[in-house]
Amino acid sequence: LALARYNDLSLTAGIVGNPPIEGGTKWVDVFGGLRYSPALGESWLLVLRAEAGGGGSKFSWFGAASVNYWFNEATSASLGYRILSVDRQEGSGLDQLKWDMTMHGLALGVLFTF
């Protein structure tokens, strides 16, 4: 796989009675990765995906695993788990932004293929 991910981060923070502080940043990361999807029987498919890269961030990676059940040639249901980690730092002093986060969780979906 070869792909790019656009990130748009906006932040508003404040203390009651004071004006809010607002800021944000945008960047693009370029990734390379692998996808492996073996059949687990006539109607079942396992999908494994891993990506790593950077660009605007120091390092970013993504991983996903799902099991798909095909109802027919055009429709399937998917249950999986996804994780995305991004490490970005820009600026210095009071203008410094450090964004080091990991998001993960279940993914449920219905897929239509045409």
C-alpha positions in Angstrom: 0.0 0.0 0.0 1.1 3.6 -0.6 -1.1 6.4 0.7 -1.3 9.8 2.3 -3.3 10.9 5.4 -4.4 14.6 5.8 -4.6 15.8 9.5 -6.4 18.9 10.6 -6.1 19.6 14.4 -8.1 22.4 16.0 -8.1 23.3 19.7 -10.1 25.7 21.8 -9.4 25.8 25.6 -10.2 28.3 28.3 -11.1 29.0 31.9 -14.6 30.4 32.7 -14.5 34.2 32.7 -11.5 34.5 30.4 -11.4 34.6 26.7 -10.7 31.2 25.0 -7.3 30.3 23.6 -7.6 28.9 20.1 -5.0 27.2 17.8 -4.5 24.5 15.3 -2.3 22.9 12.7 -2.6 20.9 9.5 -0.2 18.4 8.0 0.1 15.4 5.6 1.8 12.1 6.4 2.8 9.6 3.7 2.5 5.9 4.5 3.7 2.6 3.1 2.0 -0.6 4.2 0.8 -4.1 3.7 -2.6 -5.7 3.5 -3.2 -9.5 3.8 -6.7 -10.9 3.3 -6.9 -14.7 3.3 -10.3 -16.5 3.0 -11.4 -18.4 6.1 -14.0 -20.4 4.3 -16.7 -19.9 1.7 -18.2 -16.8 3.2 -15.6 -15.5 5.7 -12.6 -13.3 5.1 -9.8 -12.1 7.4 -8.3 -8.7 6.7 -5.0 -7.6 8.3 -3.5 -4.2 7.5 -0.4 -2.4 8.8 1.0 1.1 7.7 3.9 3.2 8.9 5.2 6.6 7.8 5.6 10.2 8.5 6.1 13.6 6.9 4.4 16.3 8.9 4.6 14.1 12.0 7.8 12.5 13.3 6.3 9.0 13.0 2.8 7.6 12.6 1.5 4.1 12.3 -1.9 2.4 11.8 -3.0 -1.2 12.2 -6.3 -3.0 11.7 -7.6 -6.5 11.8 -11.2 -7.5 10.9 -13.3 -10.5 10.0 -15.8 -10.1 7.2 -18.9 -12.2 6.5 -20.2 -12.2 2.9 -24.0 -12.4 2.6 -23.7 -12.4 -1.2 -21.3 -11.2 -3.9 -22.1 -7.5 -3.1 -22.7 -7.2 0.6 -20.7 -8.1 3.7 -20.6 -7.3 7.4 -17.3 -6.5 9.1 -16.2 -6.6 12.8 -12.7 -5.4 13.6 -10.2 -3.5 15.7 -8.2 -0.4 14.6 -5.4 1.6 16.1 -3.8 4.8 15.0 -0.7 6.4 16.6 0.7 9.9 15.7 3.7 11.7 17.1 4.0 15.3 16.0 5.9 18.2 17.5 6.3 21.8 16.2 7.3 25.1 17.5 9.1 25.9 20.7 8.5 27.6 24.1 4.9 28.8 24.6 4.1 28.3 20.9 5.1 24.6 21.1 2.6 21.9 20.0 3.2 18.3 21.1 0.7 15.9 19.7 1.6 12.3 20.8 -1.6 10.3 20.8 -3.0 6.8 20.2 -6.6 6.1 19.3 -8.0 2.6 19.1 -11.3 0.7 19.3 -13.8 -1.6 17.6 -14.9 -1.0 14.1 -18.3 -2.3 12.8 -19.6 -1.9 9.3 -21.6 -3.1 6.4 -19.7 -3.1 3.1 -21.3 -2.8 -0.3 -19.2 -3.8 -3.3 -20.1 -2.7 -6.8 
